[in-house]
Amino acid sequence: MLLLQLPARDLLRLHERGLLISHLSQRHLVFRDRLAGPGDERAWQASLIELARDLVEVDRGDVRMFVEYQPKALDGSEVPPMDVLLVGRFPDTDRDSVLIVELKQWREAVRSEADPAKYEVPGIRKPKGHPVQQVRRSYRFLTGPGGILHGLTIEIAGFSYLHNAEDEQVADLLNAPEATGSDGLCFTSDSRDDLRRLLLQRFAAGDTEAAAERMIDRIGIRNTPLLEAMMKSRGEDTVFTLRGAQQTVVDDVLRTLTRIYDRDERGKHVIVVTGGAGTGKSAIALELRNRLLNDRYRVGYATGARAFQANLQEYLGMSDARFKRDFHFFNGFVDPPEPLLDVLLCDEAHRLRERSTFDGPNGSRRPPGTRPQVEELIDAARITVFFLDEAQSLRRDEVGTHRLIVEAAERMEVPHRTYPLTEYHRCGGSALYRNWVWDLLGIDGGSPRPWVPDGLMHVEVVDEPRGLERIILEEDAAGASARMVAGFCWKWSDARADGTLVADVRIGDWHRSWNARGEMKEFADRIPPAKLWATRPEGRGQIGCVYSAQGLEWDWCGVIMGDDLVRRGDRWVMRKGKFRERDDGEGYDTLAPGSADPRVSGDRGIGFEQRVRHAYHVLMTRAARATVLYSTDPETQGFLRSVVPPVDLHGLRPSQAAKAPEDRTARRLPSRRKPRTGQWSERTAVQEAGEQIAFDLGDGRA
């Protein structure tokens, strides 16, 4: 758990705008399921501000303040939260520097006569231990076996800070044998100058983003993006660290398999894993797949997401034959495999269909399955594990729900159990951002509220599509992964005969194309097919829709909200569009603005309005660092401006170009698949209405 991570100067900005306490209280409620008490709020209001001011006044306002970091021990138990971790760079070295800080509002403390190891503090009923004892416990936990800083070459120390007390009032604390060493320092209001000298000794001036990013990675609140993890592991292993309920799912599957084979059981089992976007469902599925393959079990991996599968194959470099053997679509189990699989992993199970259907070439179709698709999947393996997020159900023919799976298991007399995932690892690990998006869209009945930056995710609103595009292309050119996406509010034309794309997305005089449609073997200018648009570098100039983005993520995501979701007063209005194809075949005329997606209409399952909310939920949760928003509707644009503060509130943008050189590595990973013949240029130009936006990477990165 981490309540907040911001540079000291930005923490003071939040305080000056009256937003700090409300933000911390919201985070406290998310992580601890209870409101913060008056004592918590008084401590934040006083102690955090004093420490932040000390940093700013000695020109160390860039030092990051990690507020109330509460890790878990190796046995899964939680340890007491650390009030603050200060993170920056040590002077004259390349090392990260960390200070553990225990904040106390005590004005007086004297040694207890009843228990000389503790101290009497006015206003506190029970005697308390010396503050540096907590610092030392935190130090041992961070640097000991299994600690996030164990074995690292960094500078780490700690101190307690009694900013309300004078030396004379806490003389017993200052003279205690505990108050010695680099992890036993104790400061008061009288020794504030000594504290400030320590801050100068421990932290260099200047940007601390690289050190903060490394600490965030060590804490583990942000998972490695799936495709990047699979690429780094060469498909042989994963680089995920499973936590809590995630590891429980893996243990359950392995334990059940052992029981099946040890006892020669013939029964089946169904396991359902539920959780929102970014809770680690696919991480569990991929980790399980590799563990099971290493143990020589028969395992299948199935999804309903064509783009995700295509990018997995692209990054793993598997041949078509091998990939089709190891990875499947949900419609691949009409006939049970012989022998049965030991485990079938069904990722994105919210995309289950009522029956398995098959689209062949030139519109030909095989006969559909005769049984519910969910029953086919249960029959295919001894253990079938379903991973689903009902908030990502988009099409009217997607019927996958927890209830559907459980009812099928009960109908087939198969024992079932469910594991809900609640810890959030996407969007910088910001549970606050995830909840903000849900409330913004009213997915679960919540009401929109202002975005308060937490140092994990960046959100901003731009006034025109060119501004959004400029940010995305600049980040891409600097080496970040970045894409533009939009609500499905424009028709999606097929490519022309010469492989060029039609500029369907038209906002004023700004016209751009969707990502390529269909499976044409060669599009013009090496434009990738829709299923590979998200990761091929040649896809950077096109706009993706929810179907080409689902299941994937980037550092930066620009989201264009169209006329299918507009704000009117205090409510959202969802609109279906009407369009007419032009006689010349070049695009269409808009008769009524709104949704152009033929697959979200109809009465089956959830309704049109909820599907539109789900689609924007998917689009707004694709970014790992920053989301940039723009609406084509003026009233909605004004509403977005009212809930997202100006960029200067965030301090520096988490821009790739602003990073330290050693951390400015490209997130776009090269494909392992053999490239096609011919060369392509890294220079891309987007030219429309007399304007040319061009960029040149120039360093050979793919």
C-alpha positions in Angstrom: 0.0 0.0 0.0 1.2 3.5 -0.8 -1.0 6.6 -0.1 1.0 9.1 -2.1 4.2 9.7 -4.1 5.0 13.2 -5.1 8.0 15.7 -5.1 7.9 17.7 -1.9 7.1 20.9 -3.8 4.1 19.3 -5.4 2.9 18.0 -2.1 2.9 21.6 -0.9 1.0 22.7 -4.0 -1.7 20.2 -3.1 -1.8 21.5 0.4 -2.0 25.2 -0.7 -5.0 24.3 -2.9 -6.7 22.5 0.0 -6.6 19.1 -1.8 -3.9 17.2 0.2 -6.1 15.9 3.0 -9.0 14.9 0.8 -6.7 13.1 -1.5 -5.0 11.1 1.3 -8.4 10.3 2.8 -9.6 8.9 -0.4 -6.6 6.7 -0.8 -6.9 5.6 2.9 -10.5 4.5 2.2 -9.5 2.6 -0.9 -6.7 0.6 0.8 -8.1 0.2 4.4 -11.8 0.1 3.8 -12.4 2.8 6.4 -12.3 6.6 6.6 -9.2 8.3 8.0 -9.7 9.4 11.6 -9.2 13.0 12.9 -5.8 11.9 14.3 -4.6 10.8 10.9 -5.7 14.0 9.2 -4.0 16.2 11.9 -0.8 14.2 11.5 -0.9 14.7 7.7 -1.7 18.3 8.0 1.1 19.1 10.4 4.0 16.7 10.0 4.0 16.1 6.3 3.8 19.8 5.6 6.7 20.6 8.0 8.9 18.0 6.3 8.0 19.1 2.8 8.8 22.8 3.8 12.2 21.7 5.1 13.0 20.1 1.8 11.8 23.0 -0.3 13.6 25.6 1.8 17.0 23.9 1.2 16.3 23.6 -2.5 15.5 19.9 -2.4 11.9 20.2 -3.5 12.4 17.5 -6.1 13.0 14.8 -3.5 10.1 12.4 -3.7 7.9 11.8 -0.6 6.5 8.2 -0.5 3.8 8.7 2.1 2.6 5.7 4.3 4.2 2.8 2.4 2.9 -0.4 4.0 4.7 -3.5 2.7 3.9 -7.1 3.3 6.2 -9.6 5.0 7.4 -12.8 3.3 4.5 -14.7 5.0 2.0 -12.3 3.5 1.3 -10.4 6.8 1.4 -6.6 6.8 4.0 -4.6 8.7 3.4 -1.2 10.3 3.3 1.6 7.6 6.4 3.8 7.2 5.4 7.4 7.6 7.5 8.7 4.8 10.3 7.4 2.5 12.3 10.2 1.0 13.8 9.2 -2.3 16.4 11.0 -4.5 20.0 10.8 -5.7 23.0 10.8 -3.4 25.4 13.8 -4.1 28.4 13.1 -6.3 27.4 9.5 -7.0 25.1 7.6 -9.3 23.4 5.9 -6.3 19.8 6.3 -5.2 19.4 7.7 -1.7 16.6 6.7 0.7 15.7 8.2 4.1 13.2 6.5 6.4 11.3 9.1 8.3 9.2 8.5 11.5 7.0 11.6 12.1 5.8 12.4 15.6 3.7 15.3 16.8 4.8 14.9 20.4 5.7 18.0 22.4 7.0 16.2 25.4 8.2 12.8 26.3 9.8 11.4 29.6 11.1 8.0 30.4 8.4 5.8 32.1 9.1 4.8 35.6 7.0 1.7 35.2 8.7 0.6 32.0 12.2 2.3 31.5 12.2 1.0 27.9 9.2 3.2 27.1 8.2 6.9 27.4 5.2 8.8 28.8 3.7 11.2 26.3 1.0 13.7 27.4 -2.4 12.9 25.7 -1.4 9.3 25.0 -2.7 6.7 27.5 -0.1 4.0 27.2 3.7 4.5 27.3 5.3 4.5 23.8 8.5 3.0 22.5 11.3 5.3 21.3 10.5 6.6 17.8 13.8 5.4 16.3 12.8 1.8 17.1 10.2 2.0 14.4 12.8 3.5 12.1 15.1 0.6 12.8 12.4 -2.0 12.2 11.6 -0.4 8.9 15.4 -0.3 8.0 15.7 -4.0 8.8 12.6 -4.9 6.8 13.7 -2.9 3.7 17.3 -4.2 3.7 16.9 -7.7 5.2 16.3 -10.9 3.2 13.3 -10.5 1.0 13.3 -6.7 1.5 12.9 -4.4 -1.6 16.3 -2.9 -1.0 18.2 -6.1 0.0 21.6 -6.4 -1.6 21.3 -3.1 -3.6 24.1 -0.5 -3.8 22.2 2.5 -2.5 22.5 5.0 0.4 19.9 4.4 3.1 19.5 5.9 6.6 16.7 7.0 8.8 15.5 9.5 11.5 12.6 10.5 13.6 11.3 14.0 13.5 9.5 15.7 16.5 8.9 19.0 14.9 6.6 20.3 17.7 9.1 19.6 20.5 12.1 21.4 21.9 15.2 19.6 23.0 14.6 20.2 26.7 11.1 18.7 26.5 12.3 15.4 25.0 15.8 15.2 26.6 15.2 11.6 27.7 14.6 10.6 24.1 17.7 12.5 22.8 19.9 11.0 25.5 18.7 7.5 25.1 21.2 4.8 23.9 18.9 4.1 20.9 19.4 7.6 19.5 22.7 6.8 17.8 23.9 5.7 14.3 22.7 6.5 10.8 19.3 4.8 11.5 18.9 6.3 15.0 18.9 10.1 14.4 16.3 12.2 16.2 15.5 15.8 15.4 13.3 18.5 17.0 12.4 22.1 16.3 15.6 23.1 18.0 17.7 20.9 15.7 16.0 21.8 12.5 19.2 23.2 11.1 20.9 19.9 11.7 18.1 18.1 9.9 18.4 20.4 6.9 22.2 19.8 6.8 21.4 16.0 6.7 19.0 16.6 3.8 21.7 18.4 1.9 24.2 15.6 2.7 21.9 12.9 1.6 20.2 14.4 -1.5 21.6 16.1 -4.6 19.6 18.9 -6.2 17.7 18.3 -9.4 15.3 15.8 -11.0 14.5 12.6 -9.0 12.1 10.9 -11.4 14.5 8.1 -12.3 15.1 7.2 -8.6 11.4 7.4 -7.9 10.5 5.1 -10.8 13.1 2.6 -9.6 11.5 2.7 -6.1 8.0 2.3 -7.5 9.2 -0.8 -9.4 10.8 -2.2 -6.2 7.7 -1.6 -4.2 5.8 -3.7 -6.8 2.7 -1.5 -7.2 3.1 -1.5 -11.0 3.5 -4.7 -13.0 5.7 -5.0 -16.1 3.4 -4.7 -19.2 2.4 -8.2 -20.4 4.1 -8.1 -23.8 7.3 -6.6 -22.4 7.4 -9.3 -19.7 6.9 -12.1 -22.2 9.6 -10.5 -24.5 12.1 -10.3 -21.7 11.5 -13.9 -20.7 11.7 -15.2 -24.3 8.4 -16.9 -23.6 10.1 -19.5 -21.4 9.2 -17.8 -18.1 7.6 -14.6 -16.9 9.0 -11.7 -14.9 5.8 -11.2 -12.9 5.9 -11.2 -9.1 2.5 -12.7 -8.1 1.1 -11.3 -4.9 -1.7 -12.3 -2.4 -4.7 -13.7 -4.2 -2.8 -14.0 -7.4 -0.4 -16.6 -5.9 -3.4 -18.3 -4.2 -4.9 -19.0 -7.6 -1.6 -20.6 -8.8 -1.3 -22.6 -5.6 -4.9 -23.9 -5.9 -4.4 -25.1 -9.5 -1.1 -26.9 -8.7 -2.5 -28.4 -5.5 -5.7 -29.6 -7.4 -3.6 -31.2 -10.1 -1.4 -33.0 -7.6 -4.6 -34.4 -5.9 -6.1 -35.5 -9.2 -3.0 -37.5 -10.2 -2.1 -38.8 -6.7 -5.6 -40.1 -6.2 -6.4 -40.9 -9.8 -9.5 -38.7 -9.7 -11.6 -38.4 -12.8 -13.7 -35.3 -11.8 -13.4 -31.8 -13.3 -12.9 -28.5 -11.6 -13.8 -24.9 -12.5 -12.0 -21.9 -11.1 -13.2 -18.4 -11.8 -10.9 -15.4 -11.3 -12.6 -12.0 -11.4 -11.0 -8.6 -11.3 -11.0 -5.2 -13.0 -8.5 -4.1 -15.7 -5.0 -4.2 -14.3 -5.6 -6.6 -11.4 -3.2 -9.1 -12.9 -5.5 -11.7 -14.5 -3.4 -12.2 -17.6 -0.3 -12.2 -15.5 -1.6 -15.2 -13.5 -2.7 -17.0 -16.7 0.7 -16.6 -18.3 2.6 -17.5 -15.1 0.4 -20.6 -14.7 1.0 -21.6 -18.3 4.7 -21.6 -17.9 4.7 -23.3 -14.5 2.5 -26.1 -15.9 4.5 -26.5 -19.1 7.7 -26.8 -17.1 6.0 -29.5 -15.0 5.1 -31.3 -18.2 1.3 -30.9 -17.8 -1.0 -30.6 -20.9 -2.1 -27.0 -20.8 -4.1 -24.8 -23.2 -4.3 -21.0 -23.3 -7.4 -19.6 -24.9 -8.7 -16.0 -25.4 -11.4 -14.2 -27.3 -9.0 -11.3 -28.1 -7.5 -11.5 -31.6 -5.2 -8.5 -31.2 -3.8 -9.7 -27.9 -3.0 -13.2 -29.4 -1.5 -11.6 -32.5 0.9 -9.4 -30.5 1.9 -12.4 -28.2 2.9 -14.3 -31.3 4.7 -11.3 -32.7 6.7 -10.7 -29.5 7.4 -14.4 -28.8 8.5 -15.1 -32.4 6.6 -18.4 -32.6 5.8 -20.0 -36.0 2.2 -20.1 -37.0 2.1 -23.8 -36.5 3.6 -23.7 -32.9 1.4 -20.8 -31.9 -1.8 -22.5 -33.0 -0.7 -25.5 -31.0 -0.1 -23.6 -27.8 -2.7 -20.7 -28.0 -6.3 -21.0 -29.0 -9.5 -19.1 -29.4 -12.6 -19.9 -27.4 -14.2 -21.6 -30.5 -11.5 -24.2 -30.7 -13.0 -26.7 -28.4 -16.2 -27.8 -30.1 -14.8 -31.3 -29.9 -13.0 -32.1 -26.7 -9.2 -32.7 -27.2 -8.1 -36.3 -26.8 -6.6 -36.9 -24.3 -8.1 -34.1 -22.3 -6.0 -31.1 -21.3 -4.9 -31.0 -17.7 -5.6 -27.3 -17.5 -7.3 -24.9 -19.9 -6.7 -21.2 -19.1 -9.5 -19.0 -20.5 -8.3 -15.4 -20.5 -10.7 -12.5 -21.1 -13.6 -14.8 -20.5 -16.0 -11.9 -20.6 -15.7 -12.3 -24.4 -17.3 -15.8 -24.3 -20.0 -16.3 -27.0 -23.3 -18.1 -26.5 -22.3 -20.6 -29.2 -19.0 -21.2 -31.1 -19.1 -19.8 -34.6 -16.6 -19.8 -37.4 -15.9 -17.2 -40.1 -14.2 -18.7 -43.1 -12.7 -17.0 -46.2 -15.0 -15.1 -48.6 -17.8 -15.2 -46.0 -18.0 -18.9 -45.8 -18.9 -20.4 -42.4 -18.6 -23.7 -40.7 -21.7 -25.0 -38.8 -21.8 -23.4 -35.3 -21.4 -25.4 -32.1 -24.5 -27.1 -30.8 -23.8 -26.5 -27.1 -23.1 -23.4 -25.0 -19.5 -22.4 -25.6 -18.8 -22.3 -21.8 -19.7 -26.0 -21.6 -17.3 -26.9 -24.4 -14.5 -25.2 -22.5 -15.3 -27.0 -19.2 -15.4 -30.3 -21.0 -12.0 -29.7 -22.6 -9.8 -30.0 -19.5 -9.6 -31.5 -16.0 -9.4 -27.9 -14.6 -10.8 -24.9 -16.5 -9.7 -21.5 -15.2 -11.8 -18.5 -16.3 -10.4 -15.0 -16.0 -13.0 -12.2 -16.5 -13.8 -8.6 -16.0 -17.5 -7.9 -16.7 -16.8 -4.2 -17.1 -14.9 -5.0 -20.3 -17.9 -6.7 -22.0 -18.4 -4.7 -25.2 -20.4 -6.5 -27.9 -24.0 -7.7 -27.8 -22.7 -11.3 -28.6 -20.3 -11.3 -25.6 -22.1 -13.2 -22.9 -19.3 -14.1 -20.4 -20.3 -13.4 -16.8 -19.6 -14.9 -13.5 -23.2 -16.1 -13.2 -23.0 -17.8 -16.7 -19.9 -19.8 -15.7 -21.1 -20.8 -12.3 -24.5 -21.9 -13.6 -22.8 -24.0 -16.3 -20.6 -25.6 -13.7 -23.5 -26.4 -11.5 -25.6 -27.7 -14.4 -22.7 -30.0 -15.3 -22.2 -31.0 -11.6 -18.6 -29.6 -11.7 -17.3 -28.1 -8.4 -16.4 -24.5 -8.7 -14.7 -21.7 -6.7 -14.1 -18.0 -7.2 -11.1 -15.8 -6.5 -11.7 -12.0 -6.7 -8.7 -9.8 -7.4 -8.7 -6.3 -5.9 -5.1 -5.1 -5.9 -4.4 -2.8 -8.9 -1.3 -2.9 -11.0 -2.1 -1.1 -14.3 -2.1 2.7 -14.8 1.0 3.2 -12.7 -0.5 1.1 -9.9 -2.9 3.9 -9.2 -6.1 2.5 -7.6 -7.2 6.1 -7.2 -7.1 6.6 -11.0 -9.0 3.3 -11.6 -11.7 4.4 -9.2 -11.8 7.9 -10.7 -12.4 6.5 -14.1 -15.2 4.3 -12.8 -16.8 7.3 -11.0 -16.3 9.6 -14.0 -18.2 7.2 -16.3 -20.7 6.2 -13.7 -20.1 2.5 -14.3 -21.1 1.4 -10.9 -23.4 4.2 -10.0 -20.7 6.6 -8.8 -20.5 10.3 -9.4 -17.7 12.2 -11.2 -15.3 14.0 -8.9 -12.1 16.1 -9.5 -8.9 14.2 -10.3 -6.3 14.7 -7.7 -2.8 13.7 -8.8 -1.1 11.0 -6.8 2.3 10.8 -8.5 1.5 7.5 -10.1 -0.7 8.5 -13.0 -0.8 11.8 -15.0 -4.1 13.1 -16.5 -4.6 16.1 -18.6 -7.1 17.6 -21.0 -6.2 19.3 -24.3 -8.3 21.7 -26.3 -7.9 20.2 -29.8 -7.1 16.9 -31.4 -3.8 18.3 -32.8 -2.6 19.0 -29.3 -3.4 15.4 -28.3 -1.6 14.1 -31.4 1.4 16.3 -30.8 1.9 15.0 -27.2 1.5 11.3 -28.3 4.0 11.7 -31.3 6.5 13.5 -29.1 6.4 10.8 -26.5 6.7 8.1 -29.1 9.6 9.9 -30.7 11.4 10.1 -27.4 11.2 6.3 -26.9 8.0 5.9 -24.9 5.2 3.6 -26.1 2.3 5.8 -27.1 -0.9 5.5 -29.1 -4.1 7.5 -29.9 -7.5 5.9 -29.5 -11.0 7.1 -30.0 -14.6 6.2 -29.3 -16.2 4.3 -32.2 -18.0 7.4 -33.6 -16.8 7.4 -37.2 -17.4 4.7 -39.8 -14.4 2.3 -40.4 -13.7 2.1 -44.1 -11.9 -0.7 -45.8 -8.5 0.1 -47.3 -8.4 1.3 -50.9 -7.3 -1.1 -53.6 -3.7 0.4 -53.4 -3.5 -0.4 -49.6 -3.9 3.2 -48.5 -6.3 4.1 -45.7 -9.3 6.4 -45.7 -9.2 9.3 -43.2 -12.5 8.4 -41.5 -11.9 10.2 -38.2 -12.8 13.8 -39.1 -12.8 16.6 -36.4 -13.1 19.9 -38.1 -10.1 20.2 -40.6 -8.2 17.5 -38.7 -8.6 14.2 -40.5 -6.9 10.9 -39.6 -7.5 7.2 -40.4 -8.5 4.4 -38.1 -6.0 1.6 -37.8 -6.1 -0.7 -40.8 -9.2 -2.9 -41.2 -9.2 -6.5 -42.2 -6.3 -8.9 -43.0 -4.9 -7.5 -46.2 -1.5 -9.0 -46.6 0.2 -5.8 -47.5 -1.1 -2.3 -46.7 0.6 0.8 -48.1 3.6 2.2 -46.2 4.0 -1.0 -44.2 0.9 -0.1 -42.2 0.2 -3.1 -39.9 -3.2 -5.0 -39.8 -5.5 -4.1 -36.9 -4.4 -6.9 -34.7 -0.8 -5.6 -34.7 -1.5 -1.8 -34.8 -0.9 -1.5 -31.1 2.8 -2.4 -31.1 4.2 -2.1 -34.7 6.0 1.2 -35.0 4.2 1.9 -38.3 0.9 2.1 -36.5 1.8 5.2 -34.6 0.0 7.6 -37.0 -3.4 5.9 -37.0 -6.1 5.9 -34.4 -7.1 2.7 -32.6 -10.6 1.7 -31.4 -11.6 -0.3 -28.4 -11.3 -3.6 -30.3 -7.7 -3.1 -31.3 -6.7 -1.7 -27.9 -8.4 -4.2 -25.5 -5.9 -6.2 -23.5 -2.9 -4.0 -24.4 -1.3 -1.0 -22.8 1.2 1.8 -23.5 3.1 4.5 -21.4 1.0 7.3 -22.9 -2.6 7.0 -24.3 -4.5 9.9 -26.0 -8.2 9.3 -25.8 -10.6 11.1 -28.1 -14.2 11.0 -26.7 -16.7 11.2 -29.5 -20.4 12.0 -29.8 -21.6 8.7 -28.5 -20.9 9.9 -24.9 -21.7 13.5 -24.1 -22.3 15.4 -20.9 -25.6 17.1 -20.5 -26.0 18.9 -17.2 -25.3 16.4 -14.4 -25.6 13.2 -16.5 -24.2 11.3 -19.4 -26.1 10.9 -22.6 -25.3 8.0 -25.0 -26.2 8.5 -28.6 -26.4 6.2 -31.7 -25.2 7.8 -34.9 -26.6 7.6 -38.4 -24.4 7.6 -41.5 -24.7 7.4 -45.2 -22.0 6.0 -47.5 -21.0 8.4 -50.3 -21.6 7.5 -53.9 -17.9 7.8 -54.8 -17.0 5.2 -52.1 -14.7 7.8 -50.4 -16.0 7.9 -46.9 -19.5 8.8 -45.7 -21.8 11.6 -44.6 -22.9 11.9 -40.9 -26.6 12.3 -40.6 -26.7 12.2 -36.8 -23.5 12.2 -34.6 -23.1 9.2 -32.2 -21.9 5.6 -32.1 -21.0 4.1 -35.5 -20.3 0.7 -33.9 -22.8 -1.9 -35.2 -21.8 -4.4 -32.5 -23.0 -2.4 -29.4 -26.6 -2.1 -30.4 -29.4 -4.6 -29.5 -31.0 -5.9 -26.4 -29.0 -9.0 -25.5 -27.1 -8.9 -22.2 -26.2 -5.4 -21.0 -27.7 -2.4 -22.7 -26.3 0.1 -25.2 -25.6 2.7 -22.6 -23.5 0.4 -20.4 -21.6 -0.9 -23.4 -20.6 2.7 -24.3 -19.4 3.2 -20.7 -17.4 -0.1 -20.8 -15.8 0.9 -24.1 -14.5 4.2 -22.7 -13.4 2.4 -19.5 -11.2 0.2 -21.7 -9.8 3.2 -23.6 -9.1 5.2 -20.4 -7.2 2.3 -18.7 -4.7 1.6 -21.4 -1.9 3.9 -20.2 0.8 3.0 -17.7 1.9 6.6 -17.1 -0.4 9.3 -18.6 -3.8 9.7 -20.2 -4.6 12.7 -22.4 -8.3 13.5 -22.9 -10.2 15.4 -25.6 -13.9 15.5 -26.4 -15.4 16.5 -29.7 -18.4 17.9 -27.9 -17.9 21.4 -26.5 -20.1 20.9 -23.4 -18.4 17.6 -22.6 -15.0 19.2 -23.1 -15.9 21.9 -20.6 -17.0 19.2 -18.1 -13.6 17.4 -18.5 -11.9 20.7 -17.8 -13.9 21.1 -14.6 -12.8 17.7 -13.2 -9.1 17.6 -14.4 -6.9 20.4 -13.0 -4.4 22.4 -15.1 -1.2 20.5 -15.9 1.0 22.8 -13.7 -0.6 21.2 -10.6 1.2 18.0 -11.5 4.6 19.4 -11.5 6.7 18.0 -14.4 4.9 15.8 -16.8 6.2 12.2 -16.7 7.6 12.8 -20.2 10.1 10.4 -21.7 12.3 13.3 -22.7 12.4 14.5 -19.0 13.8 11.3 -17.7 17.4 10.8 -16.7 19.5 9.6 -19.8 20.1 6.2 -18.2 16.4 5.6 -17.8 15.4 6.9 -21.2 15.2 3.5 -22.9 12.7 2.7 -25.5 9.7 0.8 -24.3 8.9 -0.3 -27.8 10.4 -3.8 -28.0 11.5 -5.3 -31.4 9.6 -8.2 -32.7 11.2 -11.6 -32.6 9.5 -12.6 -35.8 11.6 -12.6 -39.0 11.2 -9.2 -40.7 9.8 -9.0 -44.2 12.2 -8.2 -47.0 12.9 -4.6 -47.8 13.7 -1.6 -45.6 11.5 1.0 -44.0 12.3 4.5 -42.8 11.8 5.7 -39.2 10.6 9.0 -40.6 6.9 9.3 -40.6 4.9 12.3 -41.8 1.3 13.1 -41.1 0.1 15.8 -43.6 -3.4 17.3 -43.5 -4.8 20.7 -44.3 -1.5 22.2 -45.1 0.1 21.1 -41.8 2.9 18.6 -41.6 3.8 16.9 -38.3 7.0 14.9 -38.8 9.4 13.2 -36.5 12.6 11.2 -36.8 13.8 8.7 -34.2 17.1 8.3 -35.9 18.6 5.7 -33.5 17.5 2.4 -35.1 14.9 1.6 -32.4 11.9 -0.4 -33.6 
